[in-house]
Amino acid sequence: MHLGHARTFWIAQRRAQQRHGHLVLRNDDLDAARCRPEFTAALVEDLTWLGLSWWEPILTQSARLPIYEDALRQLHEAGLIYPCDRSRKELAEAASAPHEGGFNDEPLYPVAWRPAAAEIPSPIEDHLDRNWRFRVPDDTTVSFPDGAAGPQWATAGRDFGDFLVWRKDHVPSYQLACAVDDGTMAIAEVVRGADLIKSTFRQILLLRALGLPRPDYFHAPLLTDEAGERLAKRSDALSLRALRAQGVTPAQIIARFEE
């Protein structure tokens, strides 16, 4: 558990306590290559050592695949998604710049690559081994008030384009899984890092399409060093495990969070 992630979870716990609510810990374990049981066990150990707690049980996304498939089927029946066999290299080469688009996180997907409705295969169950993209409503403004960063807005088709909702390895994308979890569980507020604000616009479109309630959002500022640079999670020296080994106490870490 990286120091920055721990701080975000601490903020989430504090906000839940202030509202007499329940804090839910979600284990985003859909990337099998990067998510292992021992990593989850270490995460729980680190957070418990820090004195944080949550509403049991932990929500594990890999156990909710049927729910995500149902959501994908609903999007397919509404004609809002289409299969995508384009590679990342093709997408990068199609953009006029390496990171075309207002968010600077991925190139805009060319509208010309969208297939006609008659070309979209059915039934969806026979095509779960392909990437599927959500067709964004071009020129539609998506906005939300953020509890930490203030008012946020973006324009679909200009600031971000058609995005993945299903991967060819038979799992939902981050955007679909998070939106479905938030909506079906009626989460009141999502607390996460400010680097994920751009994902929220996409998830709001999915919530609308699926007829699910939209939560409030609180995108916490990222931890930075003395020079104002973001603390990199790849630095082992910033893990709770390393700090614990150095003799740093939970109280000292919490005091830093409160600065």
FILUMDO-986932 format. One line per 2 residues: number of its first residue (from 1); their letters; for each residue x, y, z of N, C-alpha, C. Coordinates in Angstrom, 2 decimals. Layout:
NUM> A> X Y Z X Y Z X Y Z ~ ...
This chain:
1> MH> 0.85 -1.19 0.00 0.00 0.00 0.00 0.89 1.24 0.00 ~ 0.72 2.05 -1.04 1.49 3.27 -1.19 0.93 4.35 -0.27
3> LG> 1.81 5.25 0.16 1.42 6.31 1.08 0.27 7.15 0.53 ~ 0.32 7.45 -0.76 -0.74 8.27 -1.36 -2.09 7.58 -1.34
5> HA> -2.10 6.27 -1.66 -3.36 5.53 -1.63 -3.89 5.44 -0.20 ~ -2.99 5.26 0.76 -3.40 5.18 2.16 -4.04 6.50 2.60
7> RT> -3.48 7.60 2.15 -4.05 8.91 2.52 -5.45 9.07 1.95 ~ -5.65 8.64 0.71 -6.98 8.73 0.10 -7.98 7.90 0.88
9> FW> -7.57 6.70 1.31 -8.48 5.85 2.06 -8.76 6.45 3.43 ~ -7.77 7.07 4.03 -7.96 7.75 5.31 -8.98 8.88 5.16
11> IA> -8.89 9.63 4.06 -9.86 10.70 3.80 -11.25 10.11 3.65 ~ -11.35 9.00 2.94 -12.65 8.35 2.74 -13.25 7.91 4.07
13> QR> -12.41 7.34 4.94 -12.91 6.92 6.25 -13.40 8.11 7.06 ~ -12.64 9.17 7.03 -13.03 10.36 7.80 -14.35 10.95 7.29
15> RA> -14.51 10.99 5.98 -15.74 11.55 5.41 -16.94 10.65 5.72 ~ -16.74 9.34 5.70 -17.82 8.42 6.04 -18.23 8.58 7.51
17> QQ> -17.24 8.73 8.38 -17.53 8.90 9.80 -18.28 10.20 10.06 ~ -17.90 11.26 9.35 -18.56 12.55 9.54 -20.03 12.49 9.14
19> RH> -20.36 11.59 8.23 -21.73 11.48 7.73 -22.46 10.28 8.32 ~ -21.85 9.64 9.32 -22.44 8.46 9.96 -22.78 7.39 8.92
21> GH> -21.88 7.23 7.95 -22.10 6.25 6.90 -21.16 5.07 7.02 ~ -21.21 4.20 6.02 -20.34 3.03 5.97 -19.29 3.22 4.88
23> LV> -18.06 2.86 5.20 -16.97 2.93 4.24 -16.81 1.57 3.57 ~ -16.84 1.55 2.25 -16.70 0.31 1.49 -15.31 0.26 0.86
25> LR> -14.62 -0.85 1.04 -13.32 -1.07 0.41 -13.54 -1.97 -0.80 ~ -13.21 -1.43 -1.98 -13.39 -2.19 -3.21 -12.04 -2.66 -3.73
27> ND> -11.95 -3.95 -3.99 -10.72 -4.55 -4.51 -10.84 -4.66 -6.02 ~ -10.21 -3.73 -6.74 -10.24 -3.75 -8.20 -9.23 -4.77 -8.70
29> DL> -9.64 -6.01 -8.77 -8.71 -7.11 -9.05 -8.94 -7.75 -10.43 ~ -9.44 -6.98 -11.38 -9.77 -7.55 -12.68 -8.54 -7.77 -13.56
31> DA> -7.44 -7.11 -13.25 -6.20 -7.34 -13.98 -5.46 -8.49 -13.32 ~ -5.68 -9.70 -13.84 -5.15 -10.90 -13.19 -3.63 -10.91 -13.12
33> AR> -2.98 -10.27 -14.08 -1.52 -10.27 -14.11 -0.92 -9.42 -12.99 ~ -1.67 -8.44 -12.51 -1.15 -7.53 -11.50 -1.79 -7.71 -10.13
35> CR> -2.89 -8.44 -10.06 -3.62 -8.59 -8.81 -3.54 -10.04 -8.33 ~ -2.91 -10.23 -7.19 -2.75 -11.56 -6.63 -3.29 -11.58 -5.20
37> PE> -3.70 -12.76 -4.72 -4.25 -12.84 -3.35 -3.29 -12.30 -2.29 ~ -1.99 -12.53 -2.48 -1.04 -12.06 -1.48 -0.96 -10.53 -1.44
39> FT> -1.24 -9.88 -2.59 -1.25 -8.43 -2.61 -2.45 -7.89 -1.83 ~ -3.59 -8.55 -1.98 -4.78 -8.14 -1.24 -4.57 -8.32 0.26
41> AA> -3.97 -9.44 0.63 -3.69 -9.69 2.05 -2.75 -8.63 2.62 ~ -1.76 -8.24 1.83 -0.82 -7.22 2.29 -1.51 -5.87 2.44
43> LV> -2.43 -5.56 1.51 -3.17 -4.31 1.58 -3.99 -4.25 2.86 ~ -4.70 -5.33 3.17 -5.51 -5.37 4.38 -4.63 -5.22 5.61
45> ED> -3.49 -5.91 5.62 -2.58 -5.81 6.76 -2.08 -4.38 6.95 ~ -1.70 -3.73 5.84 -1.16 -2.37 5.92 -2.20 -1.39 6.44
47> LT> -3.42 -1.47 5.91 -4.47 -0.54 6.33 -4.87 -0.77 7.78 ~ -4.91 -2.03 8.19 -5.25 -2.35 9.57 -4.19 -1.82 10.52
49> WL> -2.92 -1.98 10.14 -1.81 -1.46 10.97 -1.93 0.05 11.13 ~ -2.39 0.72 10.07 -2.52 2.17 10.13 -3.71 2.61 10.98
51> GL> -4.57 1.65 11.35 -5.71 1.97 12.20 -6.99 2.27 11.44 ~ -7.01 1.93 10.14 -8.20 2.19 9.33 -9.10 0.97 9.33
53> SW> -10.39 1.20 9.12 -11.35 0.10 9.11 -12.42 0.40 8.08 ~ -13.19 -0.62 7.74 -14.21 -0.48 6.72 -15.32 -1.47 6.97
55> WE> -16.37 -1.33 6.20 -17.53 -2.20 6.30 -17.23 -3.52 5.61 ~ -17.28 -4.60 6.34 -17.01 -5.92 5.75 -18.26 -6.44 5.04
57> PI> -18.09 -7.29 4.02 -16.83 -7.77 3.49 -16.26 -6.83 2.44 ~ -15.01 -7.05 2.05 -14.41 -6.29 0.96 -15.13 -6.64 -0.34
59> LT> -15.42 -5.64 -1.15 -16.05 -5.88 -2.45 -14.96 -6.30 -3.44 ~ -15.08 -7.50 -3.97 -14.11 -8.03 -4.93 -14.73 -8.06 -6.31
61> QS> -14.16 -7.31 -7.23 -14.77 -7.18 -8.56 -14.76 -8.48 -9.35 ~ -13.75 -9.31 -9.19 -13.69 -10.55 -9.96 -14.85 -11.49 -9.64
63> AR> -15.51 -11.27 -8.50 -16.65 -12.10 -8.13 -17.97 -11.55 -8.69 ~ -17.90 -10.43 -9.41 -19.11 -9.77 -9.89 -19.22 -9.77 -11.41
65> LP> -18.50 -10.66 -12.07 -18.52 -10.68 -13.54 -19.91 -10.81 -14.14 ~ -20.80 -11.66 -13.59 -22.15 -11.75 -14.17 -22.90 -10.41 -14.15
67> IY> -22.66 -9.61 -13.14 -23.31 -8.31 -13.04 -22.81 -7.39 -14.15 ~ -21.50 -7.43 -14.40 -20.93 -6.59 -15.46 -21.40 -7.07 -16.84
69> ED> -21.53 -8.36 -17.01 -22.03 -8.89 -18.29 -23.47 -8.44 -18.53 ~ -24.27 -8.41 -17.49 -25.65 -7.93 -17.63 -25.67 -6.47 -18.08
71> AL> -24.78 -5.66 -17.50 -24.69 -4.25 -17.88 -24.25 -4.12 -19.33 ~ -23.28 -4.93 -19.74 -22.82 -4.90 -21.13 -23.95 -5.27 -22.08
73> RQ> -24.74 -6.26 -21.70 -25.87 -6.69 -22.52 -26.89 -5.55 -22.66 ~ -27.11 -4.83 -21.58 -28.06 -3.71 -21.62 -27.56 -2.62 -22.58
75> LH> -26.27 -2.33 -22.53 -25.70 -1.32 -23.43 -25.78 -1.78 -24.88 ~ -25.57 -3.09 -25.09 -25.63 -3.64 -26.44 -27.05 -3.54 -27.00
77> EA> -28.03 -3.88 -26.18 -29.42 -3.84 -26.63 -29.87 -2.42 -26.95 ~ -29.25 -1.45 -26.28 -29.60 -0.04 -26.53 -28.81 0.53 -27.71
79> GL> -27.93 -0.26 -28.30 -27.13 0.20 -29.44 -26.06 1.21 -29.08 ~ -25.57 1.15 -27.84 -24.62 2.15 -27.36 -23.17 1.69 -27.39
81> IY> -22.91 0.45 -27.78 -21.55 -0.05 -27.82 -21.30 -0.75 -29.16 ~ -20.03 -0.91 -29.48 -19.67 -1.61 -30.71 -18.31 -2.27 -30.53
83> PC> -18.04 -3.34 -31.27 -16.76 -4.04 -31.14 -15.64 -3.22 -31.76 ~ -14.46 -3.35 -31.18 -13.30 -2.60 -31.66 -12.11 -3.54 -31.76
85> DR> -11.59 -3.70 -32.98 -10.43 -4.55 -33.19 -9.18 -3.74 -33.51 ~ -9.24 -2.45 -33.32 -8.09 -1.59 -33.57 -7.08 -1.70 -32.43
87> SR> -5.81 -1.63 -32.77 -4.76 -1.72 -31.77 -4.42 -0.33 -31.22 ~ -3.70 -0.31 -30.11 -3.27 0.98 -29.56 -2.36 1.70 -30.54
89> KE> -1.55 0.94 -31.26 -0.65 1.54 -32.24 -1.44 2.22 -33.34 ~ -2.48 1.58 -33.81 -3.32 2.17 -34.86 -3.99 3.44 -34.36
91> LA> -4.44 3.41 -33.11 -5.10 4.58 -32.55 -4.13 5.74 -32.41 ~ -2.91 5.45 -31.97 -1.90 6.50 -31.81 -1.53 7.09 -33.17
93> EA> -1.42 6.24 -34.17 -1.06 6.72 -35.51 -2.18 7.51 -36.15 ~ -3.42 7.24 -35.78 -4.56 7.94 -36.35 -4.72 9.34 -35.79
95> AS> -4.18 9.56 -34.60 -4.29 10.88 -33.96 -3.32 11.86 -34.60 ~ -3.70 13.11 -34.62 -2.83 14.13 -35.19 -1.68 14.47 -34.27
97> AP> -1.80 14.05 -33.01 -0.73 14.23 -32.02 -0.72 13.00 -31.16 ~ 0.42 12.69 -30.48 0.49 11.48 -29.67 -0.62 11.37 -28.63
99> HE> -1.06 12.51 -28.10 -2.13 12.47 -27.09 -3.19 13.51 -27.46 ~ -3.79 13.33 -28.59 -4.83 14.26 -29.00 -6.03 14.14 -28.06
101> GG> -6.61 15.29 -27.74 -7.77 15.28 -26.86 -7.53 16.15 -25.65 ~ -8.61 16.68 -25.09 -8.48 17.62 -23.99 -7.89 17.05 -22.73
103> FN> -8.05 15.74 -22.50 -7.58 15.15 -21.26 -6.12 14.76 -21.32 ~ -5.57 14.64 -22.51 -4.18 14.25 -22.66 -3.91 12.89 -22.03
105> DE> -4.93 12.02 -21.97 -4.72 10.69 -21.39 -4.78 9.58 -22.43 ~ -5.47 9.83 -23.54 -5.52 8.86 -24.63 -6.02 9.57 -25.87
107> PL> -5.63 9.10 -27.06 -6.09 9.77 -28.28 -7.61 9.63 -28.45 ~ -8.20 10.61 -29.10 -9.62 10.51 -29.41 -9.83 9.40 -30.43
109> YP> -10.81 8.57 -30.18 -11.11 7.48 -31.12 -11.78 8.07 -32.35 ~ -11.25 7.82 -33.55 -11.82 8.41 -34.77 -13.28 8.03 -34.98
111> VA> -14.12 9.02 -35.22 -15.53 8.77 -35.47 -15.72 7.89 -36.69 ~ -14.82 8.02 -37.66 -14.93 7.24 -38.89 -14.79 5.75 -38.65
113> WR> -14.22 5.37 -37.52 -14.04 3.96 -37.21 -15.28 3.34 -36.57 ~ -16.26 4.14 -36.24 -17.48 3.59 -35.66 -18.23 2.77 -36.72
115> PA> -18.59 1.54 -36.43 -19.34 0.75 -37.41 -20.81 1.17 -37.46 ~ -21.45 0.88 -38.57 -22.88 1.13 -38.69 -23.63 0.16 -37.80
117> AA> -24.85 0.53 -37.44 -25.65 -0.32 -36.54 -25.81 -1.73 -37.09 ~ -25.93 -1.85 -38.41 -26.13 -3.17 -39.03 -24.89 -4.05 -38.93
119> EI> -23.74 -3.44 -38.64 -22.48 -4.19 -38.58 -22.17 -4.70 -37.17 ~ -22.96 -4.29 -36.20 -22.68 -4.67 -34.82 -23.20 -6.09 -34.57
121> PS> -22.32 -7.02 -34.20 -22.72 -8.42 -34.05 -23.63 -8.66 -32.85 ~ -24.40 -9.72 -32.94 -25.32 -10.12 -31.89 -25.46 -11.65 -31.94
123> PI> -25.73 -12.31 -30.83 -25.88 -11.78 -29.47 -24.52 -11.47 -28.84 ~ -24.54 -10.63 -27.84 -23.31 -10.18 -27.21 -22.55 -11.34 -26.57
125> ED> -23.27 -12.37 -26.10 -22.61 -13.50 -25.41 -21.63 -14.24 -26.31 ~ -21.84 -14.15 -27.62 -20.96 -14.85 -28.56 -19.74 -14.02 -28.95
127> HL> -19.64 -12.81 -28.38 -18.56 -11.91 -28.79 -17.86 -11.26 -27.60 ~ -17.79 -11.98 -26.50 -17.13 -11.45 -25.31 -15.61 -11.55 -25.41
129> DR> -15.11 -12.14 -26.50 -13.67 -12.23 -26.70 -13.16 -11.11 -27.60 ~ -13.90 -10.00 -27.63 -13.51 -8.83 -28.40 -13.58 -7.60 -27.51
131> NW> -12.83 -6.57 -27.88 -12.95 -5.29 -27.20 -14.24 -4.61 -27.64 ~ -14.92 -3.95 -26.69 -16.13 -3.21 -27.00 -15.98 -1.77 -26.49
133> RF> -16.43 -0.82 -27.30 -16.35 0.59 -26.94 -17.74 1.20 -26.79 ~ -17.81 2.19 -25.91 -19.03 2.96 -25.71 -19.04 4.13 -26.67
135> RV> -20.15 4.31 -27.37 -20.30 5.41 -28.33 -20.72 6.67 -27.56 ~ -19.81 7.61 -27.38 -20.15 8.80 -26.61 -21.07 9.71 -27.41
137> PD> -21.97 10.42 -26.74 -22.85 11.37 -27.43 -22.07 12.65 -27.77 ~ -21.63 12.76 -28.99 -20.77 13.88 -29.39 -21.38 15.23 -29.04
139> DT> -20.51 16.13 -28.59 -20.86 17.53 -28.27 -21.76 17.65 -27.04 ~ -21.92 16.56 -26.28 -22.69 16.62 -25.04 -21.78 17.01 -23.88
141> TV> -22.19 18.00 -23.11 -21.41 18.44 -21.96 -21.75 17.58 -20.75 ~ -20.73 17.06 -20.11 -20.89 16.26 -18.90 -20.28 17.07 -17.75
143> SF> -21.02 17.24 -16.69 -20.52 18.05 -15.58 -20.91 17.42 -14.24 ~ -20.17 17.79 -13.23 -20.51 17.35 -11.87 -19.78 18.25 -10.88
145> PD> -20.36 18.47 -9.70 -19.67 19.23 -8.65 -18.77 18.29 -7.85 ~ -17.52 18.62 -7.73 -16.60 17.77 -6.99 -16.37 18.35 -5.60
147> GA> -16.43 17.49 -4.59 -16.30 17.94 -3.22 -14.95 18.51 -2.87 ~ -13.93 18.19 -3.66 -12.59 18.70 -3.39 -12.12 19.67 -4.46
149> AG> -12.36 19.34 -5.73 -11.81 20.12 -6.84 -12.78 21.16 -7.40 ~ -14.02 21.19 -6.91 -14.97 22.16 -7.40 -15.68 21.71 -8.67
151> PQ> -16.39 22.60 -9.36 -17.15 22.23 -10.55 -16.25 21.66 -11.65 ~ -16.71 20.59 -12.29 -15.96 19.94 -13.36 -16.87 19.77 -14.57
153> WA> -16.31 19.93 -15.76 -17.10 19.70 -16.97 -16.18 19.31 -18.12 ~ -16.75 18.58 -19.07 -16.01 18.16 -20.26 -17.03 17.91 -21.36
155> TA> -16.55 17.94 -22.59 -17.42 17.75 -23.75 -17.08 16.43 -24.43 ~ -18.07 15.55 -24.50 -17.86 14.25 -25.15 -17.59 14.45 -26.64
157> GR> -16.65 13.69 -27.16 -16.29 13.81 -28.56 -15.23 14.84 -28.83 ~ -14.95 15.67 -27.83 -13.91 16.69 -27.98 -12.83 16.52 -26.91
159> DF> -13.27 16.42 -25.64 -12.31 16.22 -24.56 -11.98 14.75 -24.35 ~ -12.90 13.89 -24.73 -12.67 12.45 -24.67 -13.57 11.79 -25.70
161> GD> -13.12 10.65 -26.21 -13.87 9.97 -27.26 -14.45 8.64 -26.80 ~ -14.84 7.82 -27.77 -15.38 6.49 -27.47 -14.36 5.71 -26.66
163> FL> -14.80 5.08 -25.58 -13.87 4.42 -24.65 -14.25 2.96 -24.44 ~ -13.28 2.19 -24.00 -13.49 0.77 -23.78 -14.42 0.51 -22.59
165> VW> -15.33 -0.45 -22.77 -16.16 -0.91 -21.67 -15.97 -2.41 -21.43 ~ -15.40 -3.08 -22.41 -15.16 -4.53 -22.27 -13.86 -4.89 -22.97
167> RK> -13.08 -5.79 -22.35 -11.81 -6.20 -22.92 -11.90 -7.61 -23.48 ~ -11.09 -7.86 -24.47 -11.15 -9.14 -25.16 -10.70 -10.32 -24.30
169> DH> -10.17 -10.05 -23.10 -9.84 -11.14 -22.18 -11.01 -11.46 -21.24 ~ -12.22 -11.07 -21.68 -13.47 -11.44 -21.01 -13.70 -10.72 -19.68
171> VP> -13.20 -9.53 -19.53 -13.46 -8.76 -18.30 -13.86 -7.34 -18.67 ~ -14.62 -6.67 -17.80 -15.02 -5.29 -18.07 -13.84 -4.34 -17.92
173> SY> -13.94 -3.19 -18.54 -12.93 -2.16 -18.34 -13.10 -1.54 -16.96 ~ -12.11 -0.77 -16.56 -12.18 -0.04 -15.29 -13.43 0.84 -15.26
175> QL> -13.70 1.52 -16.37 -14.82 2.45 -16.39 -16.15 1.75 -16.15 ~ -16.39 0.64 -16.84 -17.66 -0.07 -16.68 -17.78 -0.68 -15.29
177> AC> -16.74 -1.34 -14.81 -16.80 -1.99 -13.50 -17.10 -0.99 -12.40 ~ -16.40 0.15 -12.42 -16.61 1.15 -11.37 -18.01 1.75 -11.44
179> AV> -18.46 2.08 -12.64 -19.78 2.68 -12.77 -20.86 1.73 -12.30 ~ -20.77 0.46 -12.69 -21.77 -0.53 -12.29 -21.75 -0.75 -10.78
181> DD> -20.56 -0.85 -10.20 -20.46 -1.02 -8.75 -21.07 0.16 -8.01 ~ -20.69 1.38 -8.42 -21.20 2.57 -7.75 -22.71 2.66 -7.85
183> GT> -23.23 2.38 -9.04 -24.67 2.53 -9.25 -25.50 1.45 -8.60 ~ -25.10 0.19 -8.76 -25.90 -0.91 -8.22 -25.84 -0.97 -6.70
185> MA> -24.77 -0.46 -6.11 -24.66 -0.45 -4.66 -25.20 0.85 -4.05 ~ -25.64 1.77 -4.93 -26.15 3.06 -4.47 -25.14 3.76 -3.57
187> IA> -23.88 3.79 -4.01 -22.84 4.47 -3.26 -23.16 5.96 -3.19 ~ -23.08 6.53 -2.01 -23.43 7.94 -1.83 -22.32 8.86 -2.31
189> EV> -21.05 8.48 -2.03 -19.93 9.32 -2.44 -18.73 8.45 -2.77 ~ -18.09 8.76 -3.88 -16.86 8.09 -4.30 -15.69 8.98 -3.92
191> VR> -14.74 8.42 -3.18 -13.54 9.16 -2.80 -12.34 8.50 -3.47 ~ -11.61 9.26 -4.27 -10.43 8.73 -4.94 -9.50 9.89 -5.29
193> GA> -8.36 9.59 -5.91 -7.38 10.61 -6.22 -7.80 11.53 -7.35 ~ -7.22 12.74 -7.34 -7.56 13.74 -8.35 -7.15 13.32 -9.75
195> DL> -6.24 12.37 -9.88 -5.82 11.91 -11.20 -6.92 11.12 -11.90 ~ -7.99 10.79 -11.20 -9.08 10.02 -11.80 -10.30 10.86 -12.15
197> IK> -10.18 12.17 -12.07 -11.30 13.04 -12.43 -11.75 12.77 -13.87 ~ -10.80 12.60 -14.77 -11.14 12.41 -16.18 -11.94 11.13 -16.39
199> ST> -11.75 10.12 -15.54 -12.52 8.89 -15.67 -13.97 9.10 -15.26 ~ -14.21 10.05 -14.40 -15.55 10.27 -13.87 -16.53 10.68 -14.96
201> FR> -16.09 11.48 -15.92 -16.99 11.88 -17.01 -17.48 10.66 -17.78 ~ -16.60 9.74 -18.04 -16.97 8.53 -18.77 -17.95 7.69 -17.94
203> QI> -17.66 7.58 -16.65 -18.51 6.76 -15.79 -19.90 7.37 -15.62 ~ -19.98 8.68 -15.62 -21.29 9.33 -15.53 -22.13 9.00 -16.76
205> LL> -21.52 8.98 -17.94 -22.25 8.61 -19.15 -22.77 7.18 -19.05 ~ -21.97 6.29 -18.49 -22.41 4.90 -18.33 -23.55 4.79 -17.34
207> LR> -23.46 5.53 -16.24 -24.54 5.51 -15.25 -25.85 5.98 -15.88 ~ -25.77 7.03 -16.68 -26.98 7.52 -17.35 -27.54 6.45 -18.28
209> AL> -26.66 5.84 -19.07 -27.11 4.86 -20.06 -27.74 3.64 -19.40 ~ -27.26 3.30 -18.21 -27.76 2.12 -17.50 -28.91 2.45 -16.55
211> GL> -29.26 3.71 -16.46 -30.35 4.10 -15.57 -30.01 3.93 -14.11 ~ -28.75 4.14 -13.76 -28.30 3.97 -12.38 -28.06 5.33 -11.72
213> PR> -28.21 5.40 -10.40 -28.00 6.68 -9.71 -26.54 7.08 -9.72 ~ -26.31 8.38 -9.79 -24.95 8.91 -9.80 -24.55 9.32 -8.40
215> PD> -23.40 8.89 -7.93 -22.96 9.30 -6.59 -22.36 10.70 -6.61 ~ -22.08 11.23 -5.45 -21.26 12.43 -5.34 -19.80 12.00 -5.48
217> YF> -18.94 12.98 -5.74 -17.53 12.66 -5.94 -16.64 13.59 -5.12 ~ -15.57 13.02 -4.61 -14.56 13.78 -3.87 -13.21 13.27 -4.36
219> HA> -12.56 14.05 -5.23 -11.27 13.65 -5.77 -10.17 14.36 -4.97 ~ -9.56 13.59 -4.09 -8.59 14.15 -3.16 -7.32 14.59 -3.87
221> PL> -6.74 15.72 -3.44 -5.46 16.16 -4.02 -4.39 15.08 -3.81 ~ -3.48 14.98 -4.75 -2.42 13.97 -4.66 -1.31 14.46 -3.74
223> LT> -0.66 13.53 -3.08 0.49 13.87 -2.25 1.65 14.31 -3.15 ~ 2.34 15.35 -2.74 3.48 15.85 -3.50 4.70 16.02 -2.59
225> DE> 5.87 16.12 -3.21 7.09 16.33 -2.44 7.32 17.83 -2.25 ~ 8.49 18.18 -1.71 8.78 19.59 -1.42 8.78 20.46 -2.67
227> AG> 9.07 19.85 -3.82 9.11 20.60 -5.08 7.75 20.65 -5.76 ~ 6.74 20.03 -5.12 5.41 20.02 -5.70 5.19 18.91 -6.71
229> ER> 6.15 17.99 -6.83 6.00 16.87 -7.75 5.21 15.75 -7.09 ~ 4.39 15.08 -7.88 3.59 13.97 -7.38 4.50 12.85 -6.87
231> LA> 4.16 12.32 -5.70 4.91 11.20 -5.16 4.60 9.96 -5.98 ~ 5.62 9.36 -6.55 5.43 8.21 -7.43 5.18 6.96 -6.62
233> KR> 4.12 6.22 -6.99 3.79 5.01 -6.26 4.80 3.91 -6.49 ~ 5.64 4.06 -7.54 6.64 3.03 -7.79 7.81 3.11 -6.81
235> SD> 7.83 4.17 -5.98 8.90 4.31 -5.00 8.61 3.44 -3.78 ~ 9.40 2.39 -3.60 9.18 1.49 -2.46 9.34 2.20 -1.13
237> AL> 10.14 3.26 -1.11 10.38 3.98 0.14 9.12 4.65 0.65 ~ 8.10 4.78 -0.20 6.87 5.45 0.18 5.76 4.46 0.50
239> SL> 6.07 3.19 0.59 5.07 2.19 0.94 4.92 2.14 2.46 ~ 3.72 1.80 2.93 3.52 1.67 4.37 4.43 0.61 4.95
241> RA> 4.66 -0.45 4.19 5.51 -1.54 4.67 6.93 -1.04 4.94 ~ 7.47 -0.23 4.03 8.82 0.30 4.19 8.88 1.30 5.35
243> LR> 7.90 2.16 5.45 7.87 3.13 6.54 7.76 2.43 7.89 ~ 6.97 1.39 7.94 6.82 0.60 9.16 8.14 -0.02 9.57
245> AQ> 8.89 -0.54 8.58 10.19 -1.15 8.86 11.21 -0.12 9.36 ~ 11.01 1.14 8.98 11.92 2.20 9.39 11.60 2.71 10.79
247> GV> 10.51 2.20 11.38 10.14 2.62 12.72 9.13 3.75 12.76 ~ 8.61 4.15 11.59 7.59 5.20 11.56 6.30 4.63 12.13
249> TP> 5.63 5.39 12.97 4.43 4.92 13.63 3.18 5.35 12.87 ~ 2.06 4.65 13.07 0.80 5.09 12.44 0.44 6.53 12.79
251> AQ> 0.68 6.91 14.04 0.36 8.27 14.46 1.15 9.30 13.67 ~ 2.40 9.01 13.37 3.22 9.93 12.60 2.70 10.06 11.16
253> II> 2.25 8.96 10.60 1.73 8.99 9.24 0.42 9.77 9.20 ~ -0.46 9.51 10.15 -1.74 10.21 10.19 -1.51 11.71 10.38
255> AR> -0.50 12.06 11.19 -0.19 13.48 11.40 0.21 14.15 10.09 ~ 0.92 13.42 9.26 1.29 13.95 7.95 0.06 14.15 7.08
257> FE> -0.87 13.21 7.16 -2.10 13.32 6.37 -2.89 14.57 6.76 ~ -2.80 14.94 8.03 -3.59 16.06 8.56 -2.98 17.42 8.28
259> E> -1.77 17.43 7.73 -1.08 18.70 7.47 -1.83 19.53 6.43
